[in-house]
């Protein structure tokens, strides 16, 4: 009986939580192994499901695994920041943009929602004494790679007066 290596388990999506209970090794998929998304490319069949892809994206980002992060992106990925009106074209520039983010920070994923070809996430970035929420919207190509990200980093603000009887503050 052929035993799966750790790399095979990672490529099949069975590594990590629950990997120790995997019943059988994942089948080899040579075509998928050549996909730029590498180990993340075929966890849910031929292409990674959008929600799982976004979870892998944030996990790689939090771990500062810039190689794994880049493997999830299409070469022609476009990253938009509507609030600052910035746009980054291409995987290499976007990976560098993230790798060069200044200072020490910690990332927490609050929520991810995925559907065929699209996903959204809510994350929090803690940098020093700042807690910065972000809403991100992802589009995927046919290969399951992220092709477009639109991201909003809203600033918290105090609510207008007159709503105290309707809402509680947290």
DABEL-V953218 format. One record per residue. RES is the residue in three letters. PHI is phi as a letter, one per 40 degrees, with the letter a starting at -180 (999 if undefined). OMEGA is omega in degrees with one decimal (none if undefined). Layout:
BEGIN
((RES | PHI | OMEGA) (RES | PHI | OMEGA))
END
This chain:
BEGIN
((UNK | 999 | 179.7) (UNK | c | 179.3) (UNK | b | -179.0) (UNK | c | 173.6) (UNK | c | 176.3) (UNK | d | 179.5) (UNK | c | 177.6) (UNK | c | 179.3) (UNK | c | 177.9) (UNK | c | -179.4) (UNK | c | -177.8) (UNK | c | 179.1) (UNK | g | 179.5) (UNK | c | 176.8) (UNK | c | 179.1) (UNK | g | -176.9) (UNK | d | 177.2) (UNK | g | -177.2) (UNK | c | -177.6) (UNK | c | 179.8) (UNK | b | 179.7) (UNK | c | -173.7) (UNK | c | -175.4) (UNK | a | 178.4) (UNK | c | 178.6) (UNK | c | 177.0) (UNK | c | 176.9) (UNK | c | 178.1) (UNK | b | -175.4) (UNK | d | 179.7) (UNK | c | 179.9) (UNK | c | 179.5) (UNK | c | 179.8) (UNK | c | 178.4) (UNK | c | 179.2) (UNK | d | 178.6) (UNK | c | 172.9) (UNK | f | -173.4) (UNK | c | -177.2) (UNK | c | -164.9) (UNK | c | -171.6) (UNK | b | 177.7) (UNK | c | -178.3) (UNK | b | -178.2) (UNK | g | -176.9) (UNK | c | -179.2) (UNK | b | 179.2) (UNK | c | 178.0) (UNK | c | -170.7) (UNK | d | 179.0) (UNK | c | 178.4) (UNK | c | 177.9) (UNK | c | 179.2) (UNK | c | 175.2) (UNK | c | 177.7) (UNK | c | 177.3) (UNK | d | -178.8) (UNK | c | 177.3) (UNK | c | 178.2) (UNK | c | 178.6) (UNK | c | -178.7) (UNK | c | 179.9) (UNK | c | -174.8) (UNK | f | 176.0) (UNK | c | -171.9) (UNK | c | 174.8) (UNK | c | 177.9) (UNK | c | 176.9) (UNK | d | -179.1) (UNK | c | 179.5) (UNK | c | -179.3) (UNK | c | -174.1) (UNK | b | 170.8) (UNK | c | -179.9) (UNK | d | -176.4) (UNK | c | -178.8) (UNK | d | 175.6) (UNK | b | 179.2) (UNK | b | -179.2) (UNK | b | 171.2) (UNK | b | -175.3) (UNK | d | -177.7) (UNK | c | 179.4) (UNK | b | -178.3) (UNK | f | 175.6) (UNK | b | 175.9) (UNK | b | 177.6) (UNK | b | 178.9) (UNK | b | 170.6) (UNK | g | -178.4) (UNK | d | -175.3) (UNK | c | 179.8) (UNK | c | -179.1) (UNK | c | 176.5) (UNK | c | 179.1) (UNK | c | 178.0) (UNK | d | 179.8) (UNK | c | -179.0) (UNK | c | -178.1) (UNK | c | 178.6) (UNK | d | -172.1) (UNK | c | 171.9) (UNK | g | 178.8) (UNK | c | -178.0) (UNK | a | 178.3) (UNK | b | -175.5) (UNK | b | 174.5) (UNK | b | 175.7) (UNK | c | 178.1) (UNK | c | -175.8) (UNK | a | 174.5) (UNK | b | 175.3) (UNK | b | -179.0) (UNK | b | 174.5) (UNK | a | -180.0) (UNK | c | 174.2) (UNK | g | -178.3) (UNK | a | 177.1) (UNK | a | 176.2) (UNK | b | 177.2) (UNK | a | 172.5) (UNK | b | 178.6) (UNK | b | 173.8) (UNK | b | 176.0) (UNK | b | 175.6) (UNK | b | 178.5) (UNK | b | -175.4) (UNK | g | 179.5) (UNK | c | -179.7) (UNK | c | 174.0) (UNK | b | -172.5) (UNK | b | 177.2) (UNK | c | 176.2) (UNK | b | 172.2) (UNK | b | -175.3) (UNK | b | -179.8) (UNK | b | -172.5) (UNK | b | 171.1) (UNK | b | -174.9) (UNK | b | 174.2) (UNK | c | -177.0) (UNK | c | -179.7) (UNK | c | -179.6) (UNK | g | 178.6) (UNK | c | 179.1) (UNK | c | -176.8) (UNK | b | 179.4) (UNK | a | 175.0) (UNK | b | 172.5) (UNK | b | -171.7) (UNK | b | 178.7) (UNK | b | 176.7) (UNK | b | -176.0) (UNK | c | 177.1) (UNK | c | 175.1) (UNK | c | 178.8) (UNK | a | 177.9) (UNK | c | -179.8) (UNK | c | 175.7) (UNK | c | 178.6) (UNK | c | 175.0) (UNK | h | 179.7) (UNK | b | -174.2) (UNK | d | -178.3) (UNK | c | -178.5) (UNK | b | -172.4) (UNK | b | 172.6) (UNK | b | 177.2) (UNK | c | 176.0) (UNK | b | none))
END
